[in-house]
């Protein structure tokens, strides 16, 4: 007894979906994950990779099958069969992509929102931080913000969870064609970002000339650095190592050379780096000599 074509199509479709799900969960094309944001982003990538695998294998398989099954035979000079439209098939191949695209859109929005990316850049009511007075952002909360808004801390223009009181505040300045990092607490200025693992970091970013972008692939984070408007990026590194920092916004003729590194230390190594690189304070006698002198 011949197997109905509809049953064969159903079985092949199920096998194709299962194969795509297996590829999405077991084949990784992403770099090492080194921040708390990375697993959240990777969830979305696995879903997109699974859907892409199903489409690629399914379309390629159908194309190869059609090339073999419906090829022109030797001596056949007749026209192809006149096939009319198939309404159920047209509905299916329209409905399935529509549902997939809608699902991807909703899921992508949810992932981006969980990473903090939907905070409006111009919504000043979102400029609420849980930091202590010594570590508050210079973009302080306006007096008009209600207590209900203050109960939901957000990061203005930030991606990632609110850093909180134990955040390491670092000021980033982007210019053609370099990143400069300044540590306010220790007065260190460097061209390489050094941070401790497992501690929230808050980058307060500004650009001196054109739009740049701070991107660390291993952190799965990218944020624009905009002239005249401070942007904030918060993240927590989870894996020690040295990772590339890349400008992901075309910023001029030497854009390709605008890159540096972020070094993620263990706590002890980071404290040693801070101690070694903190500028020495002038002796009290020298400070006294710099004080005001009487005129006369």
VENDA-V675840 format. One record per pair of residues at least 4 apart in sequence whose ideal C-beta (glycine too) atoms are under 6 Angstrom apart, sorted by sequence separation. I is the first residue (numbers start at 1). J is the second residue. D is the distance in Angstrom with one decimal. If there is no record, write none. Layout:
BEGIN
i-><I/I>
j-><J/J>
d-><D/D>
END
This chain:
BEGIN
i-><3/22/23/38/45/52/54/55/56/57/65/66/72/91/103/104/131/136/141/145/163/247/251/265/274/282/3/33/112/113/131/145/174/183/207/216/226/250/265/282/195/119/129/155/173/182/215/129/223/153/172/181/213/214/223/170/171/213/214/247/127/181/128/170/211/212/246/127/221/211/245/219/245/139/245/124/207/207/242/243/125/205/207/242/24/128/130/241/125/206/240/24/128/218/24/128/204/205/222/240/216/237/126/204/21/127/216/20/23/126/203/168/172/215/130/202/20/132/167/168/169/170/171/172/173/174/175/176/215/20/130/131/135/175/201/213/119/167/212/213/121/164/200/213/17/163/212/16/174/211/116/163/212/197/210/16/116/117/195/116/197/115/116/216/174/159/159/44/197/192/191/192/193/194/195/196/163/196/40/157/158/159/160/196/40/157/158/160/156/158/176/155/177/37/155/194/177/177/179/186/188/186/187/37/41/38/37/34/35/37/34/31/32/31/37/35/36/35/34/35/34>
j-><7/26/27/42/49/56/58/59/60/61/69/70/76/95/107/108/135/140/145/149/167/251/255/269/278/286/8/38/117/118/136/150/179/188/212/221/231/255/270/287/201/126/136/162/180/189/222/137/231/162/181/190/222/223/233/181/182/224/225/258/139/193/141/183/224/225/259/141/235/226/260/235/261/156/262/142/225/226/261/262/145/225/227/263/46/150/153/264/149/230/264/49/153/243/50/154/230/231/248/266/243/264/154/232/50/156/245/50/53/156/233/199/203/246/162/234/53/165/200/201/202/203/204/205/206/207/208/209/248/54/164/165/169/209/235/247/154/202/247/248/157/200/236/249/54/200/249/54/212/249/155/202/251/237/251/58/158/159/237/159/240/159/160/262/225/221/223/111/264/260/260/261/262/263/264/265/234/267/114/231/232/233/234/270/115/232/233/235/232/234/252/232/254/115/234/273/257/258/260/274/277/278/279/160/220/220/220/218/219/221/219/217/218/218/235/235/236/237/237/238/239>
d-><5.7/5.8/5.0/6.0/5.9/6.0/5.8/5.9/6.0/5.8/5.6/5.3/5.5/5.8/6.0/5.9/4.0/6.0/5.0/4.8/3.1/6.0/4.9/4.0/6.0/4.4/5.7/3.4/4.3/4.6/5.0/5.9/5.7/4.3/5.3/5.8/6.0/5.3/3.8/5.5/5.1/5.2/5.7/5.6/4.4/4.8/4.1/5.4/5.8/4.5/5.7/5.4/5.8/5.4/4.3/5.6/4.4/5.1/5.9/4.0/5.0/5.0/5.2/5.9/6.0/4.3/4.9/5.5/5.6/5.6/4.8/5.7/6.0/6.0/5.3/5.9/4.5/5.9/5.3/5.2/5.4/4.6/4.6/5.1/4.7/5.5/4.7/5.8/5.3/5.3/5.0/4.5/4.9/4.5/2.9/5.7/6.0/5.0/5.4/5.8/5.6/4.4/4.4/5.7/5.3/4.4/5.6/4.8/4.3/5.4/4.5/5.8/5.0/4.8/5.6/4.9/4.1/5.1/4.5/4.9/5.4/5.4/5.1/4.4/5.9/4.7/4.1/5.4/4.0/3.5/5.0/5.7/5.6/5.6/5.8/5.8/5.2/4.5/5.1/4.0/4.6/6.0/5.0/3.8/5.9/4.1/5.4/5.7/3.8/5.3/5.8/4.2/5.1/5.3/5.1/5.2/5.4/5.0/5.8/4.9/5.3/5.3/5.2/5.9/4.2/5.9/5.8/4.5/5.1/5.6/5.8/5.3/4.2/4.9/5.9/5.6/4.6/5.5/5.8/4.3/4.2/5.8/4.1/4.0/5.9/5.6/5.8/4.8/6.0/5.2/5.0/5.2/4.5/5.6/5.5/5.5/6.0/4.0/5.2/5.4/5.1/4.6/5.6/5.7/3.9/4.5/5.2/4.1/3.9/5.7/6.0/5.1/5.3/5.3/6.0/5.1/4.6/5.3/5.8/5.8/4.1>
END
